[in-house]
Amino acid sequence: MEFDFTTLDPRERYKLLIGSVVPRPIALVTTVDENGVTNAAPFSFFNCFSHDPPILIIGVEERKGAPKDTVRNIRATKEFVVNIVSEEIAERMNICAVDFPEGVDELVPANLTPAAASAVKPPRIAESPVAMECKLMEELRFGEHGKRSIILGEVLRFHIHDAALGPRNHVNFDVLKPVGRLSGNGYAHTHDRFELKRIDYATWLANEGKAAADND
């Protein structure tokens, strides 16, 4: 089956993409508006795209023809915090996705605790095992009337629960327990993992030569 994405209905493109690019990490983004009211919202069009400089990217689409609170707040303050979603807060993250009226601090009904950030005004979430304070680097706008925003943020501060930090600053996934986004109402655990050691060219060449000799 082949689909021509240049002519396919956007909704059909959406179903194919989010069902194939999985699992996706989830950014529970906290921002504040110009009056200091906190907003929290989850986004799975999200990832880390660079470590030097440290850049996170978040994709946000308009809702009902208007920018979401997250985008509006980032435009106004140039700041935001990305909180990683663990198994422990997955259900509370889902409450933050409720279509609350404008001006509602989602952390309150979600029973999540705001914690002061070090370099930005939006709070981080105390229950999140990792929180990254970011400043806006650039906003790219795509689609009809710029309805899709791609937010590029530079990480200024990185917070991690002590128990989730292993030797030599390696993250302990058994403590972090991040959840991934699938499609529809689907989510994924990260319990069942496996390792593949990276192979250098010399090793690959030696193995290929041995395999060829064994087959002779």
BELFENKA-V26097 format. One record per helix or strand. SS is the DSSP state (2 for helix, 1 for strand). FROM is the first residue (numbers start at 1). TO is the last residue. Records with the same first field share a line. If there is no record, write none. Layout:
# BELFENKA-V26097
SS->FROM-TO / FROM-TO
This chain:
# BELFENKA-V26097
2->10-20 / 69-77 / 87-96 / 106-109 / 144-146 / 162-164 / 167-169 / 173-176 / 201-215
1->24-24 / 27-32 / 38-43 / 46-51 / 54-61 / 63-63 / 66-66 / 79-84 / 86-86 / 114-115 / 124-125 / 130-142 / 148-160 / 165-165 / 171-171 / 178-178 / 180-181 / 187-188
